[in-house]
Amino acid sequence: MTRLVFLKLGGSLITNKDRPDTADLERIDAIAHEIALAIHADSELSLIIGHGSGSFGHHAANKYNTRQGVSSPQEWHGFTEVACRARELNQIVIERLLQAGVDVVSISPFSGIVSRNREILKWDTSTLEDCLQHHLVPVVYGDVVLDQQLGGTILSTEELFVWLAEKMLPDEILLAGFEEGVWEDYPDCTHLLKEINPQKMRQVQNALQGSSSTDVTGGMRSKVEEMAALVRKQPSLEVQIFSGRKPGNIYSTLTRIQKGTVIRNSKG
């Protein structure tokens, strides 16, 4: 019996988000090694990886305001620039995972998604499902898409995961980022929230903050709110937000050890 897990590698984790087009190759290699070990250790693990664009996409997207829509020639130029940068980082991630022994294939959101006002209307999941059947690991990423209302826009990895989760019903979503989890006292960051009940979001509103780096698709607040809404729809789903910087954390979460903050419905 397989266990379907979505793993997101945050842009702040695999790039220097404050320096354009700068990948953290050493960290990507370490993460790839941990993923390979986890797949080897758990024969039931079925994995879809997603990653953010970090410094490769967000700086260009912020310059051209691509997330908000595309209409002028200059904005369409920016659209293509964001697409190019996002794909460039994706290629780096794919190659490093392959070198670590993970059988990955890249799935481009741009080529498959139909959206309207940043809402996904259509995305054929059969390719991802077929990849999983053949024990391959699909890799999706935050990317530009054509949009029926906005002309063009950007969809974050979390938005992709939310839509895929409603179709594919994963057991867990793991969000590996720069922070250790959701801090109760951000920006002091001395008290970590171990668990968030999606039915009691008002209790953690003060802890939810945006990203400190350029992130056109939203920071911690949007991540938690999107994931909490998804857990409310899928009561058995668990979401973990944790640091991918700490050696061993990604391996641990993939092998069912909790790190960081978990979003789940209280038991009992």
Protein Blocks (a to p, Z undefined) as FASTA:
>chain_A
ZZdddddddfklmpcfkbghiacfklmmmmmmmmmmmmmmmmkbccdddddekjmlmmmm
mmnommnocfbfmlmmmmmmmmmmmmmmmmmmmmmmmmnopacddddfklmpcceehiaf
bdcfklmmmmmmnopacdddddddddfklopacddfklmmmmmmmmnopabdcdddfbfb
dcfkbcklpaccfbdcfklmmlmmmmpccdfbdcfebpfklmmmmmmmmmmmmmmbccdd
ddfkbghklmmmmnopaehjaddddeZZ
